[in-house]
């Protein structure tokens, strides 16, 4: 079918590339480009001869000119950005310059401010329309599959959706006193930020971890979960008609929260530069270097994830509730692709979104979130590629 350029070679990229190799009818050639070429070379060595033709390259994703040169040389049909969210805009600029479709899993966030929102990328809509290319934003699990679940629920179960609760439960245990399941810098910035939720057209702001609930998750049991701000609240508030409230909850264990509080108290989660022996360092980046690499957690992580959405709305004038979710086993993921379920549940949707753009099923000029496309082909591919979904027509609600 065509050629894909994957920028990044971490845990999520590794899963996405494994799945692209399995799906070589669509992804005939894969270029893995990253700042540290040895990581790309290691993936190539592992996957060579199993499907797609694999190439590797070194690239600094902060440098639009370098990205343009690489894209002009390789000629990809689509670029899948699995680098850092700080680099979204430089990669989008390179896609515009080369008229190449763009896919990512997380919205832009500036390095010097813990603030992630879609406005920066949505501002590219007219430029992508003029160039005749597609930008598909946020095709991980959350954001990503949760948006597709919302579009599917609206299409097949509701005339209007009034409330959405997104629940993200990781019931896994990696055995470390403290570690993050994806990029530590991004993870800690996200969970230590003030919370918020969307209600009646406005943002309601909360203190970090202020709102706590309990939920009994299939496959993991009863867990404590906390209300966070998350980017899909922003896009779903715009794209789901009739919506009155959207909330996002994520589970955390007591040990994780205790360690995080201590790290905050001693300043190690700060994004403000400090001077250390004449060298400027950023504490959270130093902390990232100390913590286990999330890509190394797969072999030792046991347990399951349970991620999905609870919907309240109306069908034929009658109020109804409905839930869609996925349960994913850490060890089964490791057996298949050498990664834990957090990387798996993001990497598989990244491949699916890229495949839908590549094949033209999800392709139109402009910048779009996943819920703006027909959800059915995506839902079919989730079942096909390892993330089967479950329906619950009488779900337990969150108060």
VOGU-3710 file (C-alpha; in Angstrom, 3 decimals, decimal comma):
1> xxxxxxxxxx> 0,000/0,000/0,000  2,538/2,639/1,044  5,292/4,101/3,209  5,129/5,391/6,784  7,609/7,509/8,713  7,470/6,859/12,469  9,168/9,505/14,601  10,161/8,030/17,956  11,443/4,680/19,201  10,131/4,423/22,772
11> xxxxxxxxxx> 7,618/1,978/24,211  4,580/3,245/22,275  6,522/3,481/19,017  7,814/-0,056/19,500  4,254/-1,401/19,777  3,000/0,644/16,816  5,900/-0,537/14,645  5,381/-4,177/15,664  1,749/-3,852/14,576  2,677/-2,084/11,331
21> xxxxxxxxxx> 5,000/-4,957/10,488  2,135/-7,384/11,141  -0,031/-5,208/8,858  2,435/-5,081/5,967  -0,335/-5,096/3,340  -0,890/-1,475/4,363  2,577/-0,540/5,652  4,958/-1,867/3,017  7,902/0,307/4,098  8,607/1,787/7,524
31> xxxxxxxxxx> 11,175/4,442/8,353  11,970/4,664/12,085  13,551/8,023/12,872  14,682/9,167/16,296  17,279/11,311/18,028  19,155/8,180/19,211  19,530/6,060/16,068  20,689/2,995/18,004  17,148/2,626/19,395  15,727/2,593/15,877
41> xxxxxxxxxx> 18,411/0,148/14,750  17,534/-2,209/17,616  13,889/-2,275/16,520  14,906/-2,892/12,923  17,134/-5,794/13,963  14,296/-7,311/15,966  11,665/-6,983/13,228  13,583/-7,310/9,956  12,213/-10,026/7,692  8,857/-10,302/9,482
51> xxxxxxxxxx> 6,791/-8,217/7,046  7,490/-4,637/6,024  10,808/-3,292/4,798  12,365/-1,256/7,624  14,742/1,703/7,392  16,235/3,826/10,173  17,494/7,381/10,451  18,713/9,883/13,027  16,640/13,048/13,293  16,149/15,897/15,745
61> xxxxxxxxxx> 12,374/16,402/15,820  12,857/19,919/17,198  14,360/20,954/13,842  11,755/21,406/11,120  14,420/21,672/8,416  15,916/18,296/9,348  12,458/16,732/9,292  11,720/18,208/5,870  14,987/16,810/4,492  14,161/13,341/5,835
71> xxxxxxxxxx> 10,611/13,421/4,455  11,792/14,603/1,047  14,359/11,808/0,943  12,078/8,973/2,108  8,763/10,168/0,643  6,309/8,808/3,232  2,557/8,687/2,616  1,930/9,418/6,296  4,009/10,587/9,269  3,202/9,083/12,680
81> xxxxxxxxxx> 4,458/11,328/15,472  5,290/9,199/18,518  7,910/11,612/19,821  7,322/14,143/22,604  4,248/16,421/22,544  6,619/19,411/22,577  7,528/18,438/19,018  4,036/18,266/17,499  4,213/21,664/15,824  7,664/21,267/14,250
91> xxxxxxxxxx> 6,538/17,942/12,771  3,266/19,442/11,522  5,239/22,241/9,858  7,389/19,673/8,081  4,275/17,797/6,932  2,861/21,024/5,498  6,119/21,739/3,656  6,140/18,253/2,109  2,342/17,806/1,782  2,372/14,657/3,923
101> xxxxxxxxxx> -0,488/13,387/6,100  0,114/13,616/9,859  -0,956/11,395/12,796  -0,226/11,733/16,531  -1,374/10,399/19,903  -1,092/13,433/22,206  -1,726/17,145/21,799  0,900/19,868/21,821  2,382/21,037/25,101  5,019/23,774/25,422
111> xxxxxxxxxx> 8,237/22,760/27,192  8,187/25,657/29,608  4,549/25,419/30,725  2,577/22,424/31,996  -0,422/23,201/29,805  -1,711/20,876/27,131  -4,597/21,854/24,877  -5,656/21,490/21,242  -5,810/25,176/20,308  -2,260/25,272/18,927
121> xxxxxxxxxx> -2,927/22,351/16,581  -6,496/23,330/15,700  -5,037/26,621/14,439  -3,419/24,626/11,619  -6,788/23,568/10,169  -6,938/26,059/7,289  -3,307/25,467/6,336  -3,828/21,700/6,175  -7,011/22,218/4,145  -5,128/24,441/1,687
131> xxxxxxxxxx> -2,350/21,855/1,392  -4,877/19,070/0,768  -3,555/16,893/3,584  -4,989/15,317/6,747  -3,878/15,769/10,349  -5,391/13,149/12,655  -4,938/14,178/16,287  -4,890/11,993/19,367  -5,186/8,411/18,159  -3,911/6,690/21,293
141> xxxxxxxxxx> -6,325/5,183/23,801  -7,158/8,249/25,872  -7,284/10,410/23,901  -8,102/8,261/20,906  -10,167/5,152/21,483  -12,244/7,051/24,052  -13,210/9,530/21,324  -14,043/6,711/18,930  -16,109/5,029/21,666  -18,007/8,317/22,064
151> xxxxxxxxxx> -18,683/8,620/18,334  -19,758/4,960/18,191  -22,108/5,367/21,145  -23,682/8,451/19,548  -24,082/6,700/16,191  -25,500/3,411/17,452  -26,936/3,886/20,949  -28,083/7,484/21,482  -29,851/10,370/19,826  -27,909/12,631/22,178
161> xxxxxxxxxx> -25,226/12,075/24,802  -25,456/14,318/27,866  -22,701/12,963/30,123  -19,448/11,056/29,606  -17,191/9,682/32,319  -13,857/8,366/31,037  -12,284/5,834/33,421  -8,634/4,808/33,052  -7,569/1,991/35,360  -4,120/0,434/35,417
171> xxxxxxxxxx> -4,242/-2,544/37,761  -0,699/-3,576/36,894  2,234/-4,038/39,275  5,824/-3,569/38,044  7,440/-4,206/41,430  9,303/-0,888/41,682  8,673/1,496/44,606  8,054/4,261/42,040  8,009/4,251/38,240  5,810/5,676/35,502
181> xxxxxxxxxx> 4,215/3,582/32,780  4,961/6,105/30,034  7,402/8,991/29,605  8,041/10,138/33,224  8,305/13,806/32,306  4,947/13,843/30,509  3,250/11,569/33,051  4,270/13,583/36,110  3,421/16,925/34,499  -0,019/15,549/33,661
191> xxxxxxxxxx> -0,968/14,066/37,031  0,449/16,867/39,182  -1,466/19,594/37,309  -4,766/21,032/38,602  -7,812/18,997/37,650  -10,780/20,153/35,604  -13,928/18,892/33,954  -16,346/20,197/31,337  -19,844/21,136/32,520  -22,557/23,149/30,763
201> xxxxxxxxxx> -20,116/24,757/28,347  -17,573/25,799/30,962  -14,464/24,425/32,662  -14,791/23,616/36,368  -11,328/23,681/37,966  -10,171/21,605/40,930  -7,004/21,171/42,952  -4,700/18,288/41,930  -6,183/14,977/43,106  -8,986/16,809/44,951
211> xxxxxxxxxx> -11,836/14,593/43,731  -11,589/10,858/44,458  -13,998/8,035/43,648  -13,962/4,232/43,872  -14,931/1,905/41,029  -15,054/-1,882/40,641  -13,232/-2,611/37,381  -13,522/-5,924/35,545  -10,167/-7,678/35,666  -8,655/-5,456/38,368
221> xxxxxxxxxx> -11,185/-5,097/41,196  -12,067/-2,008/43,243  -9,634/0,863/42,719  -9,317/4,462/43,884  -9,482/6,916/40,984  -8,908/10,651/40,815  -10,325/13,369/38,589  -7,716/14,844/36,213  -7,700/17,272/33,350  -7,293/15,426/30,051
231> xxxxxxxxxx> -7,186/16,700/26,510  -10,077/14,729/25,045  -12,478/16,606/27,324  -11,731/19,647/25,190  -12,419/18,028/21,819  -15,430/15,975/22,948  -16,988/19,110/24,422  -16,889/20,594/20,928  -17,659/17,526/18,814  -20,348/15,600/20,737
241> xxxxxxxxxx> -23,718/17,367/20,367  -25,884/17,664/23,478  -23,018/17,122/25,899  -23,472/18,697/29,327  -20,669/17,142/31,373  -17,440/15,249/30,658  -15,062/13,978/33,345  -11,842/11,974/33,293  -10,699/9,689/36,131  -7,448/7,742/36,499
251> xxxxxxxxxx> -6,498/5,193/39,137  -3,443/5,590/41,361  -2,091/3,511/44,218  -1,195/4,985/47,597  2,519/4,271/47,082  2,601/6,184/43,797  0,853/9,204/45,304  3,098/9,228/48,392  6,266/9,127/46,299  4,892/11,806/43,973
261> xxxxxxxxxx> 4,111/14,103/46,904  7,637/13,735/48,296  9,167/14,438/44,877  6,979/17,551/44,548  7,938/18,719/48,041  11,670/18,544/47,308  11,268/20,247/43,923  12,102/17,328/41,641  8,895/17,650/39,610  9,555/21,301/38,744
271> xxxxxxxxxx> 9,899/22,406/35,128  11,747/25,584/36,113  15,496/25,525/35,273  18,008/25,609/38,139  21,742/26,152/38,182  23,773/23,168/39,388  27,567/23,544/39,466  27,414/26,100/36,687  25,120/23,984/34,483  21,431/24,681/33,903
281> xxxxxxxxxx> 19,236/21,644/34,479  15,469/21,092/34,682  14,593/19,025/37,779  11,883/16,906/36,166  14,228/15,975/33,315  16,872/14,970/35,858  14,245/12,866/37,660  13,358/11,211/34,360  16,982/10,095/34,013  16,851/8,493/37,480
291> xxxxxxxxxx> 13,609/6,552/37,000  13,221/3,208/35,194  12,682/3,492/31,447  8,966/2,701/30,834  10,029/0,535/27,890  11,846/-1,740/30,363  8,779/-2,455/32,512  7,109/-5,023/30,267  8,894/-8,137/31,489  8,114/-7,454/35,141
301> xxxxxxxxxx> 4,592/-5,964/34,965  1,662/-8,203/35,883  -2,065/-7,454/36,010  -4,488/-5,759/33,656  -5,753/-2,397/32,462  -9,397/-1,440/32,081  -10,093/1,748/30,115  -13,398/2,983/28,758  -16,355/5,366/28,878  -19,695/5,530/30,648
311> xxxxxxxxxx> -22,391/7,404/28,721  -25,679/8,934/29,839  -28,118/10,314/27,297  -31,375/9,776/25,454  -32,662/7,426/22,766  -36,170/7,948/21,356  -36,850/10,357/24,207  -35,957/7,799/26,892  -32,962/8,209/29,190  -30,391/5,415/29,011
321> xxxxxxxxxx> -26,875/4,518/30,138  -24,210/2,578/28,265  -20,567/1,670/28,757  -17,781/0,679/26,367  -14,436/-0,550/27,664  -11,388/-2,691/26,971  -9,467/-4,980/29,305  -5,830/-5,557/28,406  -3,385/-7,992/30,068  0,177/-6,740/30,673
331> xxxxxxxxxx> 1,805/-10,160/30,314  -0,097/-11,063/27,156  1,078/-7,796/25,616  4,655/-8,557/26,591  4,470/-12,018/25,038  3,254/-10,548/21,757  5,311/-7,365/21,318  7,700/-7,100/24,287  5,860/-4,173/25,938  3,437/-3,663/28,817
341> xxxxxxxxxx> -0,231/-2,834/28,324  0,110/0,953/28,728  2,328/1,106/25,651  0,174/-1,495/23,892  -3,105/0,363/24,403  -1,543/3,495/22,872  0,592/1,905/20,155  -2,159/-0,256/18,634  -4,548/2,706/18,140  -1,670/4,716/16,641
351> xxxxxxxxxx> -1,233/2,024/14,009  -4,997/1,840/13,405  -5,341/5,597/12,919  -2,387/5,645/10,527  -3,850/2,706/8,586  -7,217/4,457/8,190  -5,513/7,596/6,885  -3,208/5,566/4,633  -6,080/3,599/3,083  -8,211/6,711/2,599
361> xxxxxxxxxx> -11,020/5,608/4,943  -10,236/8,489/7,296  -8,848/11,095/4,956  -10,002/14,630/4,247  -8,049/17,895/4,146  -7,775/19,653/7,494  -7,081/18,953/11,167  -9,399/16,512/12,944  -9,884/14,626/16,178  -10,818/10,962/15,972
371> xxxxxxxxxx> -14,474/11,448/16,957  -15,049/13,517/13,805  -14,755/10,423/11,573  -16,981/7,360/11,110  -16,149/5,162/14,131  -17,142/1,821/12,613  -13,948/0,939/10,698  -11,839/1,900/13,710  -13,976/-0,228/16,042  -13,621/-3,189/13,671
381> xxxxxxxxxx> -9,843/-2,802/13,631  -9,661/-2,644/17,436  -11,165/-6,140/17,542  -8,871/-7,334/14,759  -5,600/-5,980/16,154  -5,709/-6,886/19,832  -7,944/-4,412/21,698  -11,404/-6,026/21,729  -14,137/-3,916/23,287  -16,955/-4,841/25,628
391> xxxxxxxxx> -20,445/-3,340/25,878  -22,335/-2,928/29,159  -25,985/-1,870/28,888  -26,491/-1,511/32,657  -23,250/0,027/33,935  -22,456/1,126/37,455  -22,347/4,922/37,387  -19,893/7,318/39,021  -21,479/9,865/41,368
//
